[in-house]
Amino acid sequence: MDVIGIASGKGGVGKTSTAVNLAVGLTLRGHKVMLFDADMGLANAQLTLGCPTEFNFGHVLSGEKTLEEIIVTTRQGIRLVPGASGVQKLASLSPLEASAIVQAFSSIEEEIDFLIVDSAAGISNSVLTFMQASQRRLIVLRDEPSSIADAYGTIKVLINDCKLDEIYVVPNMVDSQVAGQLLYKRINEVCKKFLGRPVKYLCSITNDEHMLTAARNYQSVLEYAPGGNAARDFRKLAESVAAMSGTTTANGGVQFFFERMIGQKSV
């Protein structure tokens, strides 16, 4: 199982739409995908997937439900672990509470090819815990000063404080693939100069008016407008992520996501 953590320095840059469309793209390629909506304060992946949920992770934390009992299968075939929306306690998890959430996944026995973790924006304790538990981290950003600055701040913490690698920049809502590559090169140069480490690049997502319309219709853009620019780019992103499958060993301080891969408990 490959674990892909998706984060962003700030909200409003398309992080959840990237997570959802990547999950759909991998599913369309025949992979078994689980999407964990780990934005515990403003979870909305179920809306984008058009999948109303009766229970969420708040019920797991309260002891009312087990993890297996809240997981639902979306119409796209994705196994969705719904987060909770508007619950203050879940928006400010302690490191211990966030680790307990990650650890709960070790009880899942079904075979999954990819676990996609859609974290909250920013660098809260829970976000860092989820990023540490992932094999690869995708940082979504837009070509605007505040987004670039916050994305760099997130990368800085992941590299300097968490000692993580396998960090990929995903420029979103750019004018072209060339513009996205230029944005990547700019932030990569800053990372190499001030952090002493490069970041990696997979694919950019170009501007597409269908993204907003798809969201309003509770669909991924891959379903709503499969011939559009964004759908093309998300297919490329899914292809790139799938091509890396199994090429990286687990890294980071939290290994709970990987227990089923190595067949033993973490120590």
Secondary structure, DSSP 8 states (H G I E B T S, - for coil): -EEEEEE-SSSSSSHHHHHHHHHHHHHHTT--EEEEEE-SSB--HHHHTT---S--HHHHHTTSS-HHHH-EE-TTS-EEE---BS-HHHHT--HHHHHHHHHHGGG--S--SEEEEEE-SS--HHHHHHHHT-SEEEEEE-SSHHHHHHHHHHHHIIIIIT----EEEEEEEES-HHHHHHHHHHHHHHHHHHTS---EE---EE--THHHHHHHTT--HHHH-TTSHHHHHHHHHHHHHHHTTT-S---SS--GGGHHHHTS---
